[in-house]
Amino acid sequence: MFVAMLLTGAAVSVAVYHEEIRDSFVDQNKYHRQIARTAAKYGVDSRLIKALIFRESRFDPNARGRFGEIGLMQIIPASAVEDWARYHGVKTPAPGLLYSPSLNIEIGTWYLAKALTRWRRYRHGIELALCQYNAGESRAVKWKPKTYEAPVLDNITIQSTRSYVETIMKKYREFCENSTLNKGLNNDKK
């Protein structure tokens, strides 16, 4: 029994270590300018967009999801893309065009901004917006707390969505902490 527990612990440690090694090779600044420009256009924190892209695709513009999600922000042609096209009064882009980092970031950021606007009154509105981005608006509505101040995570009934939100929020906090540290370092150089 003890040996089995020890081997299980070792396997988990190896898996976590493998994930950390893989993630250390991700160029998290590759699309920085495009993300910053588009985030500013829609009034979204660029660090949140980076955290979402990190979780969705590890910054791989050619990523393809199990359910047809495409590109950096893993947008879905039948929902986010059609909504974006209808809102902007343009023809829905062909799926192949959605691999373009600039178009993918444009549509994904617009879609997230729409969700952030919907949930802005809630203390944990970012978490609700991420729920909507991942699991759809109807599920986010079911998971909203009874009061504007109450937490959200305990209401999420789909474990993969809860994990999704937790992962992005952790990465978002990490990006926020790093940017604060970098600002301090940059100010010292002046």
Wavefront OBJ file of the C-alpha trace (Angstrom):
o trace
v 0.000 0.000 0.000
v 2.751 2.427 0.981
v 4.666 1.654 -2.219
v 1.540 2.295 -4.318
v 1.014 5.670 -2.615
v 4.664 6.543 -3.121
v 4.507 5.628 -6.818
v 1.285 7.610 -7.275
v 2.879 10.646 -5.635
v 5.945 10.288 -7.849
v 3.787 10.040 -10.985
v 1.883 13.197 -10.054
v 5.156 15.024 -9.360
v 6.541 13.995 -12.749
v 3.356 15.144 -14.515
v 3.418 18.545 -12.787
v 7.137 18.924 -13.491
v 6.573 18.002 -17.168
v 3.828 20.648 -17.426
v 6.069 23.306 -15.847
v 8.919 22.451 -18.251
v 6.577 22.593 -21.259
v 5.123 25.912 -20.144
v 8.571 27.436 -19.647
v 9.130 27.222 -23.422
v 5.962 29.168 -24.271
v 6.669 32.644 -25.659
v 4.090 34.605 -23.692
v 5.052 37.889 -25.360
v 4.868 36.725 -28.968
v 1.598 38.552 -29.684
v 2.000 41.297 -27.082
v 1.400 44.253 -29.428
v -1.674 42.711 -31.041
v -3.103 41.747 -27.659
v -2.429 45.199 -26.177
v -3.969 46.998 -29.165
v -7.092 44.842 -29.256
v -7.523 44.812 -25.476
v -7.375 48.627 -25.441
v -9.912 48.783 -28.283
v -12.437 46.782 -26.245
v -11.486 48.025 -22.764
v -10.186 44.676 -21.531
v -7.055 44.166 -19.432
v -4.415 42.766 -21.804
v -3.080 40.569 -18.995
v -6.459 38.815 -18.819
v -6.358 38.190 -22.576
v -2.825 36.794 -22.247
v -3.930 34.516 -19.399
v -6.878 33.267 -21.452
v -4.689 32.633 -24.513
v -2.151 30.826 -22.341
v -4.869 28.481 -21.052
v -6.641 28.028 -24.372
v -3.722 27.423 -26.736
v -0.364 28.031 -25.027
v 0.048 30.784 -27.666
v -0.161 28.318 -30.567
v -2.065 30.032 -33.418
v -2.661 26.649 -35.083
v -4.314 25.062 -32.041
v -7.493 23.124 -32.716
v -9.889 22.048 -29.956
v -11.902 18.847 -29.603
v -15.138 20.649 -30.382
v -13.931 22.692 -33.354
v -12.369 25.587 -31.436
v -9.776 27.424 -33.509
v -6.573 29.353 -32.910
v -5.047 31.318 -30.066
v -8.295 32.055 -28.241
v -10.012 28.803 -29.311
v -12.993 30.590 -30.837
v -15.952 28.614 -32.140
v -17.144 29.439 -35.672
v -20.811 28.657 -34.935
v -21.082 30.977 -31.936
v -18.493 33.677 -31.178
v -17.490 34.169 -34.807
v -21.054 34.436 -36.115
v -21.992 36.801 -33.266
v -18.954 38.981 -34.025
v -19.723 39.084 -37.764
v -23.387 39.912 -37.186
v -22.495 42.670 -34.693
v -19.956 44.213 -37.083
v -22.165 43.782 -40.166
v -19.624 41.696 -42.043
v -19.624 38.279 -43.651
v -18.665 35.441 -41.306
v -14.970 34.675 -41.899
v -14.128 31.249 -43.305
v -12.747 28.853 -40.670
v -9.276 28.921 -42.248
v -9.033 32.674 -41.654
v -9.602 32.176 -37.932
v -6.057 30.866 -37.543
v -4.817 34.406 -38.230
v -3.582 35.671 -34.842
v -4.897 39.197 -35.410
v -8.407 38.082 -36.432
v -8.547 35.428 -33.719
v -7.509 37.906 -31.018
v -9.991 40.464 -32.402
v -12.949 38.065 -32.247
v -11.984 36.386 -28.967
v -11.370 39.696 -27.204
v -14.648 41.140 -28.494
v -16.478 38.047 -27.252
v -14.839 38.228 -23.810
v -15.466 42.002 -23.597
v -19.152 41.359 -24.243
v -19.216 38.870 -21.354
v -17.252 41.201 -19.061
v -19.770 43.964 -19.757
v -22.664 41.661 -18.954
v -21.180 40.664 -15.560
v -19.448 43.947 -14.596
v -21.716 44.632 -11.579
v -20.627 41.424 -9.877
v -17.619 41.422 -7.579
v -16.438 38.262 -9.340
v -17.548 39.408 -12.778
v -14.329 38.285 -14.434
v -14.974 34.739 -13.239
v -18.538 34.853 -14.584
v -17.276 36.206 -17.912
v -14.773 33.346 -18.120
v -17.594 30.891 -17.347
v -19.570 32.388 -20.212
v -16.554 32.255 -22.550
v -15.971 28.595 -21.712
v -19.413 27.106 -21.094
v -21.870 29.551 -22.631
v -24.106 32.338 -21.405
v -26.971 30.129 -20.209
v -24.669 28.195 -17.874
v -23.063 31.394 -16.569
v -26.559 32.669 -15.749
v -27.252 29.465 -13.773
v -23.970 29.871 -11.872
v -24.281 33.548 -10.978
v -24.387 34.156 -7.240
v -27.538 35.342 -5.468
v -25.887 38.655 -4.559
v -23.414 40.846 -6.418
v -20.782 40.320 -3.712
v -20.964 36.533 -3.328
v -18.283 34.216 -4.742
v -18.821 32.326 -7.994
v -16.545 29.279 -8.012
v -18.655 27.166 -5.646
v -21.663 27.578 -7.956
v -19.915 26.117 -11.010
v -21.239 22.578 -11.462
v -18.934 21.526 -14.305
v -15.503 20.656 -12.910
v -13.687 21.391 -16.179
v -15.146 24.925 -16.235
v -14.243 25.503 -12.593
v -10.691 24.361 -13.314
v -10.630 26.558 -16.440
v -11.631 29.653 -14.457
v -9.202 28.895 -11.618
v -6.310 28.345 -14.045
v -6.920 31.584 -15.934
v -7.387 33.618 -12.755
v -4.144 32.214 -11.330
v -2.261 33.095 -14.518
v -3.934 36.525 -14.626
v -2.800 37.273 -11.051
v 0.689 36.094 -12.000
v 0.766 38.462 -15.005
v -0.528 41.310 -12.809
v 2.152 40.685 -10.171
v 4.893 40.474 -12.804
v 3.802 43.691 -14.510
v 3.774 45.491 -11.146
v 7.282 44.233 -10.429
v 8.452 45.250 -13.899
v 7.011 48.760 -13.484
v 8.977 49.136 -10.255
v 12.152 47.980 -11.971
v 11.578 50.312 -14.903
v 10.981 53.260 -12.566
v 14.272 52.555 -10.790
v 16.144 52.916 -14.085
v 14.910 56.469 -14.675
l 1 2 3 4 5 6 7 8 9 10 11 12 13 14 15 16 17 18 19 20 21 22 23 24 25 26 27 28 29 30 31 32 33 34 35 36 37 38 39 40 41 42 43 44 45 46 47 48 49 50 51 52 53 54 55 56 57 58 59 60 61 62 63 64 65 66 67 68 69 70 71 72 73 74 75 76 77 78 79 80 81 82 83 84 85 86 87 88 89 90 91 92 93 94 95 96 97 98 99 100 101 102 103 104 105 106 107 108 109 110 111 112 113 114 115 116 117 118 119 120 121 122 123 124 125 126 127 128 129 130 131 132 133 134 135 136 137 138 139 140 141 142 143 144 145 146 147 148 149 150 151 152 153 154 155 156 157 158 159 160 161 162 163 164 165 166 167 168 169 170 171 172 173 174 175 176 177 178 179 180 181 182 183 184 185 186 187 188 189 190
